[in-house]
């Protein structure tokens, strides 16, 4: 017997015809939907991040106010300005710090926390200032700075203090005439003080205000600009100078090394969005793998017939590769277009944090999206489909041969590795991408093991002699195909994991974060209280009815040595540890430890002259332990003490907290100011009276600041929730794909049962029981894992205590059952409608 002659057909002709036929039959819907969702989620974040980075690169000089900026905690050493002048560079200096702005008594006497900036001539060296003659008046760029004795202010301050342009504004000991409304400044940033209204004055007026005190926290900045080569020389000299011990606390911002606060703020939001996009892409990978396997299962008979007619394996493999490549390309292009549209929503939701006139994106997000979609299709969709080329012709007469086999480890491993690499590249953060991909893989493995154990337990626990007939039949069907049961439960659990986590993030976690502040928490912080004002200030609080308030001395010091060895940022790898070593600490002393600072290591001994207590996070970051000796430079004198206790600080308590505390009443010879926190009384004019009596202090109204922070957080949450729609859709696609994966097997089994007399009502009960069982188990597993992930997010990302409701697993299980039933009704509704004769004819041997 001779083998049949090969069909005279080219693979591209077969590929095109198969694509058209499968498209019309709806065989490719789930694949296209899954790939489109994954690409759209990733490219939406990609377009946003690319345009944001492009805007930051375009405006880099303006964002830092020069070609390079020397930032310091103390007055900038004169050597830096001298070196810049020597190189022929332009310089401009400014100081920024929070203080209180007040209206005159005859104008109401209201006060408000402001961000004061004192600028020198030439400011800004890069970028432009925009001002207006009055609120709601046309704005214009200007090359001037405020004239001596005048101030430029944000329009919001005029409304808060009920002032107008031309009226005086009181800052410390001096009254300034409001000359213009400040519309925009290039180097404002997006840190804590950016929320307070800006007040800009001439640098020569700063001393007369009396606001600069020995322990004032002032941000000193020296900006330089000029020829690129000379700026590079200055940068090299400045870095070398900063490495020297005597200029600690000085850091350099440049186009290469500068990290403006706006970039860091948006970077955090970008990480949130990336995490959600990665979750959507991972879910879509599961959906593609399930849908592709179902696609291949339904095409086994057709491919066997083609083999009988003489079609070669190579032609068939190339045809399916072409079909899936074209489908992947179409779905990827559709996802890129959808991602482009969605990223505009991010720009709108984050209005105020980002500018709307961002530059056009590069081709990188487009290429990444196309590559991701094709990789998703080829890595998870093509392997089971390529098995169709190996279907033996004998399957035409024997349907029990040529069944699909699990993908080889080599092919599967290569595809997963390529997909994981692209996800890591899309995340732009190896740690974030590694946690997402690794955590997802761990969850899938956990679901698989748990579901296999559950199938075995179910088989052993159902008593077939006493259990209802529908339950017995459902148990038999379920346990007869354990591999499919494991795949189905695991897939459903993965999809439900995303949905449950979404609910927990949006409700419990966010609500817990927002309710972490107790209702009676302090809403005022007052700093810069001088020692000679301490008694009078406390008396003023008591007279106003404030009886419960924190009161601590505040000492500024820099950590210079650990166990006698000098410390420098270069000794630490973590960025936060480097910043902690570089900055000046606010130290304090108290005989008794604060009530909200429990001792977790060591022992607090009151009035222990050689002891100190450190915060737990600081100890972990710097690798400190009990018994270590720390040396602090305090106003030129070195103070060395031994760590005798470690405290756990609740930073969300809105009480006064410190990294380092001395267990003594006072530290000898250390210059101090005082800080207090309290809940302000409802008395009208309380804040204004306090600031009038003590004009040098800074009274921080935390209620306004918290409202501002929550608005920003709300914007970021809104963007993340919007992107969660894609994750939600991906989860539903996984549910539908998992439920319909066994449709062909169900049709055959039900047809046989119907042929031997089983009624449609009984079979409906069997299907419902099976779907309910799968949904209950998947929902319970997903809820348990989601609770664990939610706890980790609360503890390590949001830093507050959170305990999930014990009803979450039960609710998740019931929700999983309902969703499984709904997906089963939609995806399997044709199983019981297909005529028995048709099904048996297809299954005949």
Secondary structure by P-SEA (a helix, b strand, c coil): ccccccccccaaaaaaaaaaaaaaacccaaaaaaaaaaaaaaaaaaaaaaaaaaaaaaaccccccccbbbbccccccaaaaaaaaaabbbbbbbbbbbbbbbccccccbbbbbbbbbbbcccccccbbbbbccccccbbbbbcccccccbbbbcaaaaaaacccccbbbbcccccccccbbbccccccccccccccbbbbbbccccccccccccccbbbbbbbbbccaaaaaaaaaaaaaaaaccccccbbbbcccccccaaaaaaaaaaaaaaaaaaaaaaaaaaaaaaaaaaaaaaaaaaaaaaaaacccaaaaaaaaaaaaaaaaaaaaaaaaaaaaaaaaaaaaaaccccccccccccaaaaaaaaaaaaaaaaacccccccccccccccccccccccccccccaaaaaaaaaaaaaaaaaaaccaaaaaaaaaaaaaaaaaaaaaaaaaaaaaaaccccccccaaaaaaaaaaaccaaaaaaaaaaaaaaaaaaaaaaaaacaaaaaaaacccccccccccccccccaaaaaaaaaaaacccbbbbbbbbbbbbcccccccccccccccaaaaaaaaccccccccccccccccccccccccccccbbbbcaaaaaaacccccbbbbbbcccbbbbbbbccccccccccccccccbbbcccccccccbbbbbbbbcccccaaaaaaaaacccbbbbaaaaaaaaaaaaaaaaaaaaaaaaaaaaaaaaaaaaaaaacaaaaaaaaaaaaaaacccaaaaaaaaaaaaaaaaaaaaaaaaaaaaaaaaaaaaccccbbbbcccaaaaaaaaaaaaaaaaaaaaaccccccccaaaaaaaacc
